[in-house]
Amino acid sequence: MTNEPKLWIVISRSDRLPNALVAADALRERFSGGIHLLREESKWWKNAKWQEFVGEFAEVHAFPKIRTCRGLKDLVASRSGKGCLALSRRPARIG
């Protein structure tokens, strides 16, 4: 198993993808284990043309819709030991 640092970018809607691409490009050199996109399965993704950008990420993972902030916090916490960046309209509260 590799111990190379990975960055997990977590977004729910496809309209956040441009920000994720900018973050991936800016941080790629710092994460030799790759940039992984964690996206919510939703109607937003079904209607968007996002597949052409899959190659910008080491892997793309989908997760079911989470209705509570606690659920997302738990999801991010389950990726312990890895970098994680959540993109949203509201600033994330850390700690």
DSSP file (Angstrom, degrees, kcal/mol; ACC not computed):
  #  RESIDUE AA STRUCTURE BP1 BP2  ACC     N-H-->O    O-->H-N    N-H-->O    O-->H-N    TCO  KAPPA ALPHA  PHI   PSI    X-CA   Y-CA   Z-CA
    1    1 A M              0   0    0      0, 0.0     2,-0.2     0, 0.0     0, 0.0   0.000 360.0 360.0 360.0 136.9    0.0    0.0    0.0
    2    2 A T        -     0   0    0      1,-0.1    31,-0.0     2,-0.1     0, 0.0  -0.559 360.0-160.2 -86.5 145.7    1.3    3.4   -0.9
    3    3 A N        +     0   0    0     -2,-0.2    -1,-0.1     2,-0.1    30,-0.1   0.134  45.4 135.3-107.3  18.0    1.8    6.2    1.5
    4    4 A E        -     0   0    0      1,-0.1     2,-0.1    28,-0.1    27,-0.1  -0.438  64.9-102.3 -67.8 139.3    1.8    9.0   -1.1
    5    5 A P        -     0   0    0      0, 0.0    28,-2.9     0, 0.0    29,-0.4  -0.394  39.9-165.4 -67.0 136.6   -0.3   12.0   -0.1
    6    6 A K        -     0   0    0     27,-0.2    77,-2.4    75,-0.2     2,-0.5  -0.899  12.2-142.9-119.1 149.2   -3.7   12.2   -1.9
    7    7 A L  E     -ab  35  83A   0     27,-2.2    29,-3.4    -2,-0.3     2,-0.6  -0.965  10.4-160.1-112.1 127.9   -6.0   15.1   -2.2
    8    8 A W  E     -ab  36  84A   0     75,-2.0    77,-3.1    -2,-0.5     2,-0.6  -0.938   3.4-163.2-106.8 118.1   -9.8   14.4   -2.1
    9    9 A I  E     -ab  37  85A   0     27,-3.1    29,-3.2    -2,-0.6     2,-0.6  -0.910   8.4-160.0-101.7 122.3  -11.9   17.2   -3.5
   10   10 A V  E     +ab  38  86A   0     75,-2.4    77,-1.9    -2,-0.6     2,-0.3  -0.906  19.6 160.4-109.6 120.1  -15.5   16.8   -2.4
   11   11 A I  E     -a   39   0A   0     27,-2.4    29,-1.1    -2,-0.6    77,-0.1  -0.980  26.0-163.1-136.0 150.8  -18.3   18.5   -4.4
   12   12 A S  S    S+     0   0    0     75,-0.4    28,-0.3    -2,-0.3     2,-0.3   0.884  73.5  44.2 -97.0 -52.2  -22.0   17.9   -4.6
   13   13 A R  S >  S-     0   0    0      1,-0.1     3,-1.6    31,-0.1     4,-0.2  -0.662  75.4-126.7-101.2 152.5  -23.2   19.7   -7.7
   14   14 A S  G >  S+     0   0    0      1,-0.3     3,-1.7    -2,-0.3    -1,-0.1   0.709 103.7  72.9 -67.8 -20.2  -21.5   19.8  -11.1
   15   15 A D  G 3  S+     0   0    0      1,-0.3    -1,-0.3     2,-0.1     4,-0.2   0.579  91.2  60.2 -72.7  -5.3  -21.5   23.6  -11.2
   16   16 A R  G <> S+     0   0    0     -3,-1.6     4,-1.9     1,-0.1     3,-0.4   0.490  78.8  93.5 -91.3  -6.8  -18.7   23.3   -8.6
   17   17 A L  H <> S+     0   0    0     -3,-1.7     4,-2.6     1,-0.2     5,-0.2   0.873  76.7  57.7 -58.2 -41.9  -16.5   21.4  -11.1
   18   18 A P  H  > S+     0   0    0      0, 0.0     4,-2.0     0, 0.0    -1,-0.2   0.908 108.4  47.3 -57.2 -39.8  -14.7   24.4  -12.5
   19   19 A N  H  > S+     0   0    0     -3,-0.4     4,-2.5    -4,-0.2    -2,-0.2   0.891 110.9  52.0 -65.8 -38.8  -13.5   25.3   -8.9
   20   20 A A  H  X S+     0   0    0     -4,-1.9     4,-2.6     1,-0.2    -1,-0.2   0.890 108.6  50.9 -64.0 -39.2  -12.4   21.7   -8.4
   21   21 A L  H  X S+     0   0    0     -4,-2.6     4,-2.3     2,-0.2    -1,-0.2   0.896 110.6  48.5 -65.8 -40.5  -10.4   21.8  -11.6
   22   22 A V  H  X S+     0   0    0     -4,-2.0     4,-2.4    -5,-0.2    -2,-0.2   0.928 113.3  47.4 -64.2 -45.2   -8.6   25.0  -10.6
   23   23 A A  H  X S+     0   0    0     -4,-2.5     4,-2.0     2,-0.2    -2,-0.2   0.916 111.9  50.5 -62.8 -43.1   -7.8   23.6   -7.2
   24   24 A A  H  X S+     0   0    0     -4,-2.6     4,-1.2     1,-0.2    -1,-0.2   0.917 111.9  47.4 -61.2 -43.7   -6.6   20.3   -8.7
   25   25 A D  H  < S+     0   0    0     -4,-2.3     4,-0.3     1,-0.2     3,-0.2   0.909 114.2  46.5 -64.7 -42.1   -4.3   22.2  -11.1
   26   26 A A  H  < S+     0   0    0     -4,-2.4    -1,-0.2     1,-0.2    -2,-0.2   0.805 122.4  34.3 -70.3 -29.9   -2.9   24.4   -8.4
   27   27 A L  H >X S+     0   0    0     -4,-2.0     3,-1.3    -5,-0.2     4,-0.7   0.437  84.3 103.6-107.9  -1.0   -2.3   21.6   -5.9
   28   28 A R  G >< S+     0   0    0     -4,-1.2     3,-1.2     1,-0.3     6,-0.2   0.858  79.4  53.4 -53.0 -44.1   -1.3   18.7   -8.2
   29   29 A E  G 34 S+     0   0    0     -4,-0.3    -1,-0.3     1,-0.2     3,-0.2   0.748 105.1  55.9 -66.9 -23.4    2.5   18.9   -7.4
   30   30 A R  G <4 S+     0   0    0     -3,-1.3     2,-0.5     1,-0.2    -1,-0.2   0.614 103.6  56.4 -84.1 -12.6    1.9   18.7   -3.7
   31   31 A F    X<  +     0   0    0     -3,-1.2     3,-1.8    -4,-0.7    -1,-0.2  -0.784  56.5 175.0-125.9  87.3   -0.1   15.4   -3.8
   32   32 A S  T 3  S+     0   0    0     -2,-0.5   -26,-0.2     1,-0.3    -1,-0.1   0.686  78.7  65.4 -67.0 -18.3    1.9   12.7   -5.5
   33   33 A G  T 3  S-     0   0    0    -28,-2.9    -1,-0.3     1,-0.2   -27,-0.2   0.502 114.2-108.9 -81.2  -4.1   -0.8   10.2   -4.8
   34   34 A G    <   -     0   0    0     -3,-1.8   -27,-2.2   -29,-0.4     2,-0.5  -0.161  25.5 -77.6 102.7 165.3   -3.1   12.0   -7.1
   35   35 A I  E     -a    7   0A   0    -29,-0.2    23,-2.8    21,-0.2    24,-0.7  -0.922  43.7-162.9-105.0 124.7   -6.2   14.2   -6.9
   36   36 A H  E     -ac   8  59A   0    -29,-3.4   -27,-3.1    -2,-0.5     2,-0.5  -0.913   8.1-145.7-113.3 134.0   -9.4   12.3   -6.3
   37   37 A L  E     -ac   9  60A   0     22,-2.4    24,-3.2    -2,-0.4     2,-0.6  -0.872   9.1-167.3-101.0 126.1  -12.8   13.8   -7.0
   38   38 A L  E     +ac  10  61A   0    -29,-3.2   -27,-2.4    -2,-0.5     2,-0.3  -0.958  18.4 178.5-112.4 113.2  -15.7   12.7   -4.7
   39   39 A R  E     -ac  11  62A   0     22,-3.2    24,-2.3    -2,-0.6     2,-0.3  -0.866  28.9-114.3-122.6 150.6  -19.0   13.7   -6.2
   40   40 A E  E     - c   0  63A   0    -29,-1.1     2,-0.7    -2,-0.3     5,-0.2  -0.592  28.5-120.8 -79.8 139.3  -22.6   13.3   -5.1
   41   41 A E        +     0   0    0     22,-2.9    24,-0.4    -2,-0.3     2,-0.3  -0.724  61.5 131.5 -76.4 114.8  -24.9   11.2   -7.3
   42   42 A S  S >> S-     0   0    0     -2,-0.7     4,-1.5    22,-0.1     3,-0.5  -0.955  74.2 -92.9-157.2 172.7  -27.6   13.7   -8.3
   43   43 A K  H 3> S+     0   0    0     -2,-0.3     4,-1.7     1,-0.2     5,-0.2   0.795 117.3  66.8 -62.8 -28.2  -29.7   15.1  -11.1
   44   44 A W  H 3> S+     0   0    0      1,-0.2     4,-0.7     2,-0.2    -1,-0.2   0.910 104.2  42.8 -59.8 -42.6  -27.1   17.8  -11.5
   45   45 A W  H <4 S+     0   0    0     -3,-0.5     3,-0.3     1,-0.2     5,-0.3   0.840 109.6  56.6 -74.7 -33.3  -24.5   15.3  -12.6
   46   46 A K  H  < S+     0   0    0     -4,-1.5    -1,-0.2     1,-0.2    -2,-0.2   0.840 112.2  42.7 -65.8 -32.2  -26.9   13.4  -14.9
   47   47 A N  H  < S+     0   0    0     -4,-1.7    -1,-0.2     2,-0.0    -2,-0.2   0.573 101.6  85.9 -90.8 -10.6  -27.6   16.6  -16.8
   48   48 A A  S  < S-     0   0    0     -4,-0.7     2,-0.9    -3,-0.3     3,-0.2  -0.549  73.6-132.4 -94.0 156.1  -24.1   18.0  -17.0
   49   49 A K        +     0   0    0     -2,-0.2    -3,-0.1     1,-0.2     3,-0.1  -0.762  58.1 132.1-103.1  83.5  -21.4   17.2  -19.6
   50   50 A W    >   +     0   0    0     -2,-0.9     3,-2.2    -5,-0.3     4,-0.3   0.553  37.0  92.9-111.8 -12.0  -18.6   16.6  -17.2
   51   51 A Q  G >  S+     0   0    0      1,-0.3     3,-1.5    -3,-0.2     4,-0.3   0.777  75.7  68.2 -60.0 -28.0  -17.0   13.3  -18.4
   52   52 A E  G 3  S+     0   0    0      1,-0.3    -1,-0.3     2,-0.1     3,-0.2   0.684  99.4  52.2 -65.1 -15.4  -14.5   15.2  -20.6
   53   53 A F  G X  S+     0   0    0     -3,-2.2     3,-1.9     1,-0.2    -1,-0.3   0.421  77.7  97.3 -99.8  -0.6  -12.8   16.3  -17.3
   54   54 A V  G X  S+     0   0    0     -3,-1.5     3,-2.0     1,-0.3    -1,-0.2   0.856  74.7  65.2 -57.1 -37.0  -12.4   12.9  -15.7
   55   55 A G  G 3  S+     0   0    0     -4,-0.3    -1,-0.3     1,-0.3    -2,-0.1   0.631  86.6  70.8 -64.2 -13.6   -8.8   12.7  -16.9
   56   56 A E  G <  S+     0   0    0     -3,-1.9     2,-0.3     2,-0.0    -1,-0.3   0.613  97.5  59.7 -76.0 -11.9   -7.9   15.6  -14.6
   57   57 A F  S <  S-     0   0    0     -3,-2.0   -21,-0.2    -4,-0.2     3,-0.1  -0.886  79.2-133.1-120.3 147.8   -8.4   13.4  -11.6
   58   58 A A  S    S-     0   0    0    -23,-2.8     2,-0.3    -2,-0.3   -22,-0.2   0.914  94.1  -7.3 -61.7 -42.6   -6.7   10.1  -10.6
   59   59 A E  E     -c   36   0A   0    -24,-0.7   -22,-2.4    -3,-0.1     2,-0.5  -0.987  61.6-143.6-150.8 152.6  -10.1    8.7   -9.8
   60   60 A V  E     -c   37   0A   0     -2,-0.3     2,-0.4   -24,-0.2   -22,-0.2  -0.990  20.7-172.4-120.6 127.3  -13.7    9.9   -9.6
   61   61 A H  E     -c   38   0A   0    -24,-3.2   -22,-3.2    -2,-0.5     2,-0.4  -0.934  10.3-148.4-120.4 141.6  -15.9    8.4   -6.9
   62   62 A A  E     -c   39   0A   0     -2,-0.4   -22,-0.2   -24,-0.2   -24,-0.0  -0.855  11.7-170.1-107.4 145.6  -19.7    8.9   -6.5
   63   63 A F  E     -c   40   0A   0    -24,-2.3   -22,-2.9    -2,-0.4     3,-0.1  -0.962  30.3 -99.5-130.4 152.1  -21.5    9.0   -3.2
   64   64 A P        -     0   0    0      0, 0.0   -22,-0.1     0, 0.0    -1,-0.0  -0.266  56.3 -78.0 -66.5 156.6  -25.2    8.9   -2.4
   65   65 A K        -     0   0    0    -24,-0.4     2,-0.5   -25,-0.1   -23,-0.0  -0.284  44.5-152.0 -56.7 133.5  -26.9   12.2   -1.6
   66   66 A I        -     0   0    0     -3,-0.1    -1,-0.1     1,-0.1     6,-0.0  -0.950   8.8-167.2-111.9 126.3  -26.3   13.2    2.0
   67   67 A R        +     0   0    0     -2,-0.5     2,-0.3     4,-0.0    -1,-0.1   0.585  66.0  55.4 -92.9 -10.6  -29.0   15.3    3.6
   68   68 A T  S  > S-     0   0    0      1,-0.1     4,-1.3     0, 0.0     5,-0.1  -0.898  73.9-130.4-124.5 153.3  -27.2   16.5    6.7
   69   69 A C  H  > S+     0   0    0     -2,-0.3     4,-2.5     1,-0.2     5,-0.2   0.861 110.7  60.6 -64.8 -34.8  -24.0   18.4    7.3
   70   70 A R  H  > S+     0   0    0      1,-0.2     4,-2.6     2,-0.2    -1,-0.2   0.893 100.4  55.4 -59.7 -39.1  -23.1   15.7    9.9
   71   71 A G  H  > S+     0   0    0      2,-0.2     4,-2.1     1,-0.2    -1,-0.2   0.910 109.3  45.3 -60.9 -43.2  -23.2   13.1    7.1
   72   72 A L  H  X S+     0   0    0     -4,-1.3     4,-2.7     2,-0.2     5,-0.2   0.892 111.4  53.2 -67.7 -38.8  -20.7   15.0    5.0
   73   73 A K  H  X S+     0   0    0     -4,-2.5     4,-2.4     1,-0.2    -2,-0.2   0.911 110.9  47.0 -61.3 -41.5  -18.5   15.5    8.0
   74   74 A D  H  X S+     0   0    0     -4,-2.6     4,-1.5     2,-0.2    -1,-0.2   0.889 111.0  51.9 -66.3 -39.0  -18.6   11.8    8.7
   75   75 A L  H  < S+     0   0    0     -4,-2.1     4,-0.4     2,-0.2    -2,-0.2   0.929 112.5  44.6 -63.5 -45.6  -17.8   11.1    5.0
   76   76 A V  H >< S+     0   0    0     -4,-2.7     3,-1.5     1,-0.2    -2,-0.2   0.899 110.8  54.7 -65.7 -41.0  -14.8   13.4    5.0
   77   77 A A  H >< S+     0   0    0     -4,-2.4     3,-1.1     1,-0.3    -1,-0.2   0.804  97.5  64.8 -63.7 -28.7  -13.6   12.0    8.3
   78   78 A S  T 3< S+     0   0    0     -4,-1.5    -1,-0.3     1,-0.3    -2,-0.2   0.659  92.7  63.1 -70.3 -13.5  -13.7    8.5    6.9
   79   79 A R  T X  S+     0   0    0     -3,-1.5     3,-1.3    -4,-0.4    -1,-0.3  -0.053  80.6 164.3 -96.2  30.9  -10.9    9.5    4.5
   80   80 A S  T <   +     0   0    0     -3,-1.1     3,-0.1     1,-0.2    -3,-0.1  -0.075  55.8  33.7 -54.7 147.7   -8.5   10.1    7.4
   81   81 A G  T 3  S+     0   0    0      1,-0.3     2,-0.3   -76,-0.0    -1,-0.2   0.395 103.4  91.0  88.1  -2.8   -4.9   10.4    6.6
   82   82 A K  S <  S-     0   0    0     -3,-1.3    -1,-0.3   -77,-0.1   -75,-0.2  -0.876  84.0-102.2-121.7 154.7   -5.5   12.0    3.3
   83   83 A G  E     -b    7   0A   0    -77,-2.4   -75,-2.0    -2,-0.3     2,-0.4  -0.459  40.5-168.6 -68.6 148.4   -5.8   15.7    2.3
   84   84 A C  E     -b    8   0A   0    -77,-0.2     2,-0.4    -2,-0.1   -75,-0.2  -0.986  14.5-175.8-145.6 133.8   -9.4   16.8    1.8
   85   85 A L  E     -b    9   0A   0    -77,-3.1   -75,-2.4    -2,-0.4     2,-0.5  -0.984   8.3-163.4-130.3 118.6  -10.9   19.9    0.2
   86   86 A A  E     -b   10   0A   0     -2,-0.4     2,-0.5   -77,-0.2     6,-0.2  -0.906   8.5-154.0-104.7 125.7  -14.6   20.5    0.2
   87   87 A L        +     0   0    0    -77,-1.9   -75,-0.4    -2,-0.5     2,-0.3  -0.866  31.8 137.6-102.2 126.0  -15.9   23.2   -2.1
   88   88 A S        -     0   0    0     -2,-0.5     4,-0.1     2,-0.1    -2,-0.0  -0.933  62.8-102.9-152.3 174.0  -19.1   24.9   -1.3
   89   89 A R  S    S+     0   0    0     -2,-0.3    -1,-0.1     2,-0.1     3,-0.0   0.870 105.1  62.5 -70.5 -36.8  -20.7   28.4   -1.3
   90   90 A R  S    S-     0   0    0      1,-0.1    -2,-0.1    -3,-0.1     2,-0.1  -0.687  98.5-104.1 -91.6 142.2  -20.3   28.7    2.4
   91   91 A P        -     0   0    0      0, 0.0     2,-0.2     0, 0.0    -1,-0.1  -0.381  41.0-112.8 -62.9 140.5  -16.8   28.7    4.0
   92   92 A A        -     0   0    0     -6,-0.2     2,-0.6    -4,-0.1    -4,-0.0  -0.475  20.4-131.8 -74.4 143.8  -16.1   25.4    5.7
   93   93 A R        -     0   0    0     -2,-0.2     2,-0.5     2,-0.0    -1,-0.1  -0.870  22.9-154.8 -95.7 123.3  -15.8   25.4    9.5
   94   94 A I              0   0    0     -2,-0.6    -2,-0.0     1,-0.2     0, 0.0  -0.847 360.0 360.0-105.0 132.1  -12.6   23.6   10.5
   95   95 A G              0   0    0     -2,-0.5    -1,-0.2     0, 0.0    -2,-0.0   0.423 360.0 360.0 111.8 360.0  -12.3   21.9   13.9
